[in-house]
């Protein structure tokens, strides 16, 4: 019976190893999928932003409208500074007024004309 017990123990060890390997593969697959989803989300945001900036550049969307939207949305000081907005938004019910019109570099969105 010792031979059978040894065989069972060896098979149980192999099974544990196979299960561990499967868990690793599943974890890698989930991580890769998550990374791809984040990359796609970032790409969508960039494309939407580029399309909006192209419309602003062509005069199809008023800069003031974009600035108002950004003033209501952005809370971080460094983010607000990118659009020339004063400091932090103090109250979400108040609409901060933009301090200047934005003039983003054309290189960031000039190639998106075909998307918009």
N, C-alpha and C positions, 0 to 999 in steps of 0.2 A: 503494500500500500504506500510505502514511502515514495516510490516512483510516480504514482498517480498524484500524490500530494505535491511533489516537486513540480510536476507538469502543470497542475492547477495554479500553483504559486507563480510560475513563470508566465503563464497565460494572463493571469491577473495583472502582473507587472507590465506586460506588453499592452494590455488594455488601458491601464492607467496612462502609459506613455502616449498611446494613440489618442486618448481623450485630451491630454494636455496639448498635444500637437494641434488637434482640431481647434481647441480653444484659442491657441496662438494665431492660427490662420484666420479664424473668425474675427478676432480682435484686429488683426491687420486689415482685413477687408472692411470692417466698420470704420477704422481710422482713415483709410484711403477714401471711402465714400464721404465721410465727414469733411475731409480736406477738399475734395472735389466740390461738394455743396457750398463750402465757404468761398472757394475760388469763383464759382458761378455767381454767387450772391454779390461778391465784390465786382465782378465784371458787369453784372446788370446795373449796379449802382453807378459805375463809371459811365456806361453807355447812356443811361437816363440823364445823368448830369451833363454829359457832352451834348446830347440832343437839345437839352434846355438851353445850355450856353450858346449853341449854334443859333437857336431861335432868337435869343436875346441879341446876338451879334447881327443877325439879319433884320432886326427890328420887328419880328413877328410876335415877340413877347416883351412887354415893357420891363426895363431894368428895375424900375421902382417896384413892380410886382414881385420880381425875384428877390430883391432886397428885403421887402416886407416879409415874404415867406421865410427867408433865412433868418431875419431878426426874430421872428416868432419861434423858430425851431432851434437855433443854435444857443447853447448855454455856456460852453467853454470859451474862455477869453481868447485863447489862441485861434480857435475856429472862427470866432466872430471877427477877429482881426484880419483874417483872410479876405473878408468881404467889406472891410472898412467900417464895421459896426462898433459902437462904443461898448466897452466892457461887458459885464454880465447882464443878462436879462433879469431885471429885479423881480418882476411879478408876471406869472404866466398869463394873467388877464390883461395886462398892459401890453400895448404894441410898441416896442422900441422903434425909434425912427432911425433910419440909416444916415450915416454921416456923410457918405459920398457914394457916387455911382461906381460900380465895379467895372474894371476894364481887365478881365482875365487875359493872359497872353493868348494870342490867336493860335499858337502852336498846339495848345491843349485841345482845341475843339474844331479847328478849321477843316479837318479831314472827315468830320462827321456829317457834313452837309448831305451826303447820300442817305444817312440813317434817318435824319429828321424829316 
